[in-house]
């Protein structure tokens, strides 16, 4: 039997025993620690995305009756990470809450179709497809480490924004622009002439001579 419903599984046990799965959907709950995520993020990106609280993966696993050897995993990710706004570069908390689904079929043949897939099979018994909704498995244990890492990565926004109406940074002084009185940039656009405005004014003066 798997963990009791609502029970938290330690980080080292992101694994599901295939032979224990039946047609009945069995609940699992895994918790990903900030340290686990930091270890998977490249050093160059670590400052751009940092887990603030443990990320939870609640899921149900089963072997559907119509395909008894396939494994169906359905669940939802929930957590929070600190991201850097793509407009103002300010760090802000970003909530993660997305559903996910994975169908794994027994591997046909002795090896995976590519080296990356073979590495996944050797380490976790799982070979993921590009769309992350399907894949293959080999052996009696499914390791979900790589899958969880990919789910988190795909849940992150391509252009993080601290606010949809973020004004970004001032092109003149470099300070953050904000609507709040007395905060951030206080440059007045009408007082700052752009190079194009200066050229336009010069041209107008020359035409008058």
C-alpha positions in Angstrom: 0.0 0.0 0.0 1.1 3.6 -0.6 1.1 6.5 2.0 -2.1 7.3 3.7 -4.1 10.1 2.3 -2.8 13.4 3.4 0.5 11.9 4.6 3.7 13.7 3.6 6.4 11.7 1.9 10.1 12.6 2.6 12.1 14.1 -0.3 14.2 11.0 -0.8 11.0 8.9 -1.4 9.6 10.4 -4.6 8.8 6.9 -5.7 5.8 4.8 -6.5 5.8 1.0 -6.5 4.2 -0.1 -9.8 3.1 -3.6 -8.6 1.0 -2.0 -5.8 -1.1 0.0 -8.2 -4.6 -1.1 -9.1 -7.6 0.3 -11.0 -8.5 2.2 -7.8 -6.9 5.7 -7.7 -4.4 5.7 -4.9 -3.6 9.2 -3.3 0.0 10.3 -2.7 1.4 13.6 -1.4 5.0 14.6 -2.0 6.7 17.7 -0.6 9.6 19.3 -2.5 11.9 21.4 -0.3 13.5 24.7 -1.3 17.0 22.9 -1.0 15.9 20.2 -3.5 14.8 22.8 -6.0 18.0 24.9 -5.6 20.1 21.9 -6.2 18.4 21.3 -9.6 18.5 25.0 -10.8 21.6 26.0 -12.7 23.8 28.5 -10.7 23.2 31.2 -13.3 19.4 30.9 -12.8 19.3 30.4 -9.0 18.8 34.1 -8.3 16.0 34.3 -10.8 13.9 31.6 -9.3 14.0 30.5 -5.6 11.5 28.3 -3.8 10.2 30.2 -0.8 8.2 27.4 0.8 8.0 23.6 0.2 6.2 22.8 -3.1 3.5 20.2 -2.7 2.6 17.6 -5.4 -0.7 16.0 -4.6 -1.6 13.2 -7.0 -3.5 10.0 -7.6 -1.9 7.0 -9.4 -3.6 4.0 -10.9 -3.6 1.3 -13.6 -6.6 1.9 -15.7 -8.7 -1.2 -16.4 -8.6 -0.7 -20.2 -4.8 -0.8 -20.2 -3.6 -2.7 -17.1 0.1 -2.2 -17.8 -0.1 1.5 -18.2 0.2 3.9 -15.3 -1.9 7.0 -15.0 -0.8 9.9 -12.7 -3.0 12.9 -12.2 -2.5 15.7 -9.7 -1.8 19.3 -8.9 1.2 21.3 -7.9 0.9 24.0 -5.2 3.6 26.2 -3.8 5.4 29.6 -4.1 8.7 30.8 -5.6 10.5 34.1 -5.6 10.9 35.4 -9.2 12.5 38.5 -10.7 10.1 40.8 -12.5 11.0 41.1 -16.2 10.1 44.8 -16.2 11.4 46.3 -13.0 13.8 43.5 -11.8 12.1 43.5 -8.4 11.8 40.2 -6.7 8.2 39.1 -5.9 6.4 36.0 -4.6 4.8 34.0 -7.4 2.2 31.4 -6.6 2.4 27.9 -8.2 -0.9 26.1 -8.7 -1.4 24.0 -11.8 -2.8 20.5 -12.6 -0.7 17.9 -14.4 -1.2 14.5 -16.0 1.2 11.8 -17.0 0.5 8.4 -18.7 3.4 5.9 -18.6 3.5 2.8 -20.8 5.9 -0.1 -20.4 9.0 0.3 -22.5 8.9 -1.7 -25.7 12.4 -2.9 -26.4 15.6 -3.0 -24.3 16.6 0.6 -24.5 15.1 4.1 -24.8 15.1 6.0 -28.1 17.7 8.5 -27.0 20.5 8.9 -24.5 18.6 11.3 -22.3 15.7 8.8 -22.1 18.1 6.0 -21.2 19.6 8.1 -18.4 16.1 8.7 -17.0 15.3 5.0 -17.1 18.6 4.2 -15.4 18.1 6.8 -12.6 14.3 6.7 -12.1 12.9 4.0 -14.2 11.0 6.7 -16.2 11.6 8.1 -19.7 9.6 11.3 -20.3 8.3 12.6 -23.7 8.8 16.2 -24.8 5.2 17.2 -24.0 5.6 15.8 -20.5 2.2 14.2 -20.5 3.4 10.8 -21.7 6.4 8.5 -21.4 7.7 5.0 -20.7 8.8 3.1 -17.7 10.9 0.1 -16.9 11.1 -1.9 -13.7 9.0 -2.0 -10.6 9.6 1.5 -9.2 8.7 4.9 -10.7 11.0 7.7 -9.6 9.3 11.1 -10.0 12.3 13.5 -9.3 12.8 14.5 -12.9 9.1 14.7 -13.6 8.5 17.0 -10.6 11.4 19.2 -11.7 10.0 19.6 -15.2 6.5 20.3 -13.9 7.8 23.2 -11.8 9.8 24.6 -14.7 6.8 24.5 -17.0 4.6 26.2 -14.4 6.9 29.2 -14.3 5.9 32.2 -16.4 8.0 33.0 -19.5 7.9 36.7 -18.6 7.5 37.1 -14.8 5.6 40.2 -13.8 5.3 41.5 -10.2 2.0 43.1 -11.4 0.2 43.2 -14.8 0.4 47.0 -14.6 4.1 47.2 -13.6 5.6 50.4 -15.1 9.1 49.0 -15.2 12.1 51.2 -14.7 12.7 54.8 -15.8 14.8 55.1 -19.0 16.3 58.3 -17.7 17.3 57.6 -14.1 17.0 53.8 -13.9 14.8 53.9 -10.9 11.6 51.8 -10.6 8.5 53.6 -11.8 5.4 53.5 -9.6 2.1 55.2 -9.2 2.6 55.6 -5.5 3.3 59.2 -4.5 6.8 59.8 -3.2 8.1 56.4 -4.2 10.4 55.3 -7.0 11.1 57.4 -10.0 9.9 61.1 -9.9 11.1 62.1 -13.3 8.6 64.1 -15.3 8.5 63.0 -18.9 7.5 66.4 -20.2 10.7 68.0 -18.7 13.0 65.5 -20.3 13.6 65.9 -24.0 14.5 62.9 -26.0 17.2 63.1 -28.7 14.5 62.9 -31.4 12.7 65.8 -29.8 15.9 67.9 -29.7 16.5 67.1 -33.4 12.9 68.0 -34.3 13.2 71.3 -32.5 16.5 72.1 -34.2 15.1 71.3 -37.6 12.1 73.5 -36.9 14.4 76.4 -36.0 16.5 76.0 -39.1 13.4 76.0 -41.3 12.4 79.3 -39.8 15.7 81.0 -40.9 
